[in-house]
Amino acid sequence: MIINHRTIILIAVFFLLASSSTTCADPRREALALFEGARQNLQKYERFRVHYTETRNETGQTVFQIVDYDHGKMRKEHLENGEGFLGWVAVVNETDFCSFRYNIPHESAKLDSPNSLNAEMSGLYDPRILMFDELHAYNASFDDRLPKELAFFGDVQVENIKVDNRSVKRILLFPADESHAQWEYWISEPQFQVLKVKYESPTIKGEVSSRYDNPKLGPFPSEIRAYRTDHYDGKVKVMADRSIKITSFEEKKSYPPETFTYLAMNLPLSTAVSDYRISRRLGYWDGEKIVDNPVSISAQELRELMAPSKRSAWQYILMGIGIVMILWALYLFARKRSLAT
């Protein structure tokens, strides 16, 4: 049996927690071990495809999303939902970001930096953040949502609870300042799955709950419930009320190099492509590359029209036989006439 370094870390974390339960455990040390176990559990997969459906009850929208993820590189597609929304697609790699919205007339494909405002507003994010945030931002990863140190918190508590006959650690974090905020994490043992993340302050209350009942979904739960309200001037505003269902998960061994570039965005023919980094239009998409002028026929179709007709050897053989038979028939006809005279 091959044991990788992450398996070793998980085993070490498990034994650390097991030993701490038999002694007077330091809640800070125990909480950090739980966070590290959850982090390692989620990092077992760094190259995958995931499909999910997100129902946004606060707006009445339903969106269907597909994400290809490869060590931080992403391709995300919002599919057409039949409610007038035609979808969008975006990709990001180490050096480039590109997006295109199908439902905006005469929209151009936008090329920009991964750290640009276009990228931050795109809706791209590590899909594992779904288990942590009610509202999702491009420049946030799930790793940012699991504390690596607890110096900011004045009080840390770890409690043992039961959830659906499962052993769960409930971690409570209270900041040292007087903000009256509170963080709460529920992490299962020994799976290190994040079952709940909750945040409360005088102005914001948010909660994300996850249900795990399908082992074929890798690190993802089958269903996520996210809710957030903002409280100002005695008024309560629902900022997020969302139900997310993970419909499929596939671990990938590799992706083609073009997956995380505009080459894999399925841009409509003659879409203008603009590079915001240099404030210049680069040209128009011809189905394979960027060209100087709009086109009405794709590069592939043009090649097929211009290519000489390709016939198989059997076609030529049959054509030859046909010609011989016609010539033979003409010979016989001519001979018959000559004999008749």
Buried (B, 14 or more C-beta within 10 A) or exposed (E): EEEEEEEEBBEBBBEBBEEBEEEEBEBBBBBBBBBBBBBBBBBEBEBBBBBBBBBBBEEEEBBBBBBBBBEEBBBBBBBBBEEEBEBBBBBBBEEBBBBBBBEEEEBBBBBBBBEBEBBBEBBBBBBBBBBBBBEBBBEBBBBBBBBEEBEEBEEBBBEEEEEEEBEBBBBBBBBEEEEEBBBBBBBBBBBBBBBBBBBBBEEBBBBBBBEBEBEEBBBBBBBBBBBBBBEEEEEEEEBBBBBBEBEEBBEBEEBEEEBBBBBBBEBEBBBBBBBBEEEEEBBBBBBEEBBEEEBEEBBEBBEEEEEEEEEEEEEEEEEEEEEEEEEEEEEEEEEEEEEEE
